[in-house]
């Protein structure tokens, strides 16, 4: 995030988030007052620390953290003149005259702030540290002028979603455990103010490569892409409800059905709200090619929550280098193959003609290419049309087949089957 600097009285400087500077002037004035109160409390120079991820990216966050109906300010900073690397947290509140005062200060659990989440009146802070692979999470509760940590753990993934359809979000936490990887869900309630539900993953799991939330009837499922010791990926799906936290894949012996190479992540590829899990096989014509030289066809699996089984969704060519997928039409399956120019990344789909031997000699149907927004002139000069223009990259296509070719696609088919991926 780009940060702007505002010079204050004397020699102190304060950095605000872009969102803060674009808001009403009173917001910047209030942040300045909070900063001055923090300086007066610490009595020394500070460096503001900004959360790197999540919905809250300011070093000063206003929220009602004690449930009294008015906002307090959370401030994240480090002391410029102290060797201690941990981030500090301060809670500031206003007096009857509206002036800010620091109520308490507490050392965090890392050298930077990963993200901040509010769960009811509790504040959940993820901390990152260069010394450890896992991040640290603390759940804080504030009252009577004190900020107290009521939950501590480590995590690789920390997100929120309404997993059980209750109308409020639960906290999903994934971390490495003694057995491999575990998933926890924290839900408001219980004597501690929350209840924790834990589920262990496959014992061969070494880390989590990706995640996605997908809709189910009345709630949300958590899809995890899990890296094994061999570097490949497998996926599990978790639901949360009256039965607690449930594994739908590993818990039912279907884990091996999702095994695939690294890079092929679960996500909502077609935008229908349902997450697909890709499995990977060789494209037609590459049966004898080595793994690094072949091109691959991804088959997307969708989980049927009624039957408890995977169903075939669609097949697609995934271009992980250029960030797009192209859904393969049914009439192309097993009769079309693909060739990629390794230097330019240009991809060409061809009619599979085994009698020609070399794929490069087969009849081309359509080609795709991508280039930086200012660098695609060579493609337009060669007759390519712009398929999609994004802020930093343009995607192009060129129909190479004759109009009477049965495998040729219309422009609408091409656009409907083309999707970019993050």
Secondary structure, DSSP 4 states (H G I P E B T S, - for coil): ---EEEE-STT-EEEE-HHHHHS-HHHHHHHHHHHHHHHHHH-S-EEE---SSSS--SSEEEE-SSSSSS-EEEEEEEETT----S-EEEEEEE-TTS-EEEEEEEE-SSSEEEEEEEETTEEEEEEE-TT-SSEEEEEEEEETTEEEEEEEEEESEEEEE-SSSSSSPEEEEEEEETTEEEEEEEEE-STTSEEEEEEE--TTEEEEEEEEEEEETTEEEEEEEEEETTS-EEEEEEEEETTEEEESSGGGT-GGGG-B-TT---B-SSSSS--BEEEEEEPTT-TTS-TTT--EEEEEEEEETTTTEEEEEEEEEEETTTTEEEEPPGGGTTTEEEEE-TTT--EEEEE--GGG-SGGGSPEEEEEEEEETT--HHHHHTTPEEEEE-SSEEEEEEE-S-TT-TT---HHHHHHHEEE--
